[in-house]
Amino acid sequence: MALLEKGAQAPCFKGLNQNEELISSDDFKGKKLILYFYPKDNTPGCTAESCNLSDNYDYWLKQGYEVVGVSPDSVASHKKFADKYGFQFNLISDPEHEILEAYGAWGLKKLYGKEYMGVLRTTYVIDENGVVVELFSKVKTKDHTNQISTALDIK
């Protein structure tokens, strides 16, 4: 499935977070959401991206945004990752790729000339009405907060 476009209605989702709590898109009705998809817990790029969003979590809350990460890792893996770095936001486990596929974040990748299916690092900014207002398919992992705030023209 292709990436969603700006103006598209964000698909509904649900999954377990790092604390084995069911998190769904309904939890964010009337709220703005930064929904980011990343390949794997505790890898350099994914750690940089998650830590950047975590280090700026209070900033995002003050701007009226909630942050949620999604990867195919297990709930237990997310728990270790969140505890290790002190993440205060939800990390949803999506081992069956249902959320990833719905958002076009699961697809064909290439590495050293070999093709395989995997997570396409993607971030969506979703407004209070569940509409995609911005998306990033070329994520600056170490500077993602600045990348998002610049695109949204947030000072």
N, C-alpha and C positions, 0 to 999 in steps of 0.2 A: 504494500500500500504506500502511496506517495505521502510526503509530508503534508500536513494541513496548511492551508493558506490563511493569510490575514483576512479577517472577516468571517471565517468559518466558525460554526458552532463546535465547541470542544466536546469530544465524546465523553459519555459518562464512564466512570471507572470506579473500581473498588479493589482493595487488597489489604493484606495484613502489613502493619508497620513493624518496626524493630521491637516493639513491646507486645506483639501479638494482638494488637487492637485493629479492628476493621476500620479502615479509612476509605471514604468514598467521595466522589465529586459533590455529592449532596452536602457534605460538611463545609463546602466552600461557596455555597449559594449566597449571593450578595456580597462576596468578598473578592478581592483581586488575588491572583495566584501566579507564582512563578513555579512552573512544573518542569523539572529538568530530568532528562534521561541520560544515564551514564552506564558504561560497560561493566565495571567491576569494582567492588569495594577494595580499598587498600592498595590500589595501583597508583602510580605517580600522577597521571593526568586527572583521574577521578578524585583522588585525595586533594589535589590542588583546587579543583573546581568546587568540591564540597566544602573545603575549609574556607575558601574565599566567600562563598555564600553564607557560611556559618559565622565568620568573622564580622560580617556585615548584616547579620540577622536583625539586630535592633534597628538598624537603618531601614531595612525593608519593612519591618513592623510599623515604624513611624510613618512610612510612605503609604501604609495601608495594604501591604502585600504579605501573603503567607508564602512559605517556601516548602516544596515537597520534591523529594528525589525518588526516582524509580529506576530499578535495575533488576536483572534476572536473579540476583543473588538471593540466598535463603534469608529467612527472618533472623536466624542465629548469626549469620554473617553480618547482616545489617546492625544487629545489636552490638556486636564486637566493634564494628566500624564507628557507630554513633558514640559508644562509650569511650573508645580510644581518643576521639577528637572532641567530645563534648557537644555534639550536635543537638540542638534544641528543636529541630524540625523533624517531620516524618520522613522516613525512608521506606518506601513501599516495595515489598518483594513481589516480583512478577515472573516466576519461573516458567510459566506456560506462555509467556510473551503476549498475553491478551491485551494489556494496556499498551505495551510497546507497539504492537501491530496496529491497534486502533489509532495511534498517533503518528504512524508512519516512521517510527523510530527503530524498527527492526527490518533489516534488509541486507542486501549483498554488499560485502566488504572485500577489499583486496589487501593482502599482505605478502610481500616478497613474491608477487606473481601468482599467488594462490587465492582463489575466491572461496568465501565462506559466508554463512549467515551470521549476523551479529548485531549488536546495538549500535545504532547511528547516533552519536552524541548530539543531542538536540535539546533546546530549551524553548518552551512556549510561555508567553505572558498572556494570561487570560483575565478578562475584565469581570466585573460583578455580575454580568449577564451571561457568563459562560462563553464569551466570544473571544477568539484569538486576536489579540491586538499587535503582537510582535512574535517573531520566531527567530531562532538562531540555529543554523546548521553548521556554522563555523565558529565554534565556541572558543573563546580565549580563556582557558582554564584558570590561569593565575590572576586574571583581571576581569572575571565574568561580571561582577557587580558593576564595575565601571562601564563595561560593554552594554549591559542592560540599561542602566540609568541614562547613559548617553543616547541610546536609541529612543528611549521614552521621553527624553528631554526633561529629566528630573534633576533639579539643582541640589 
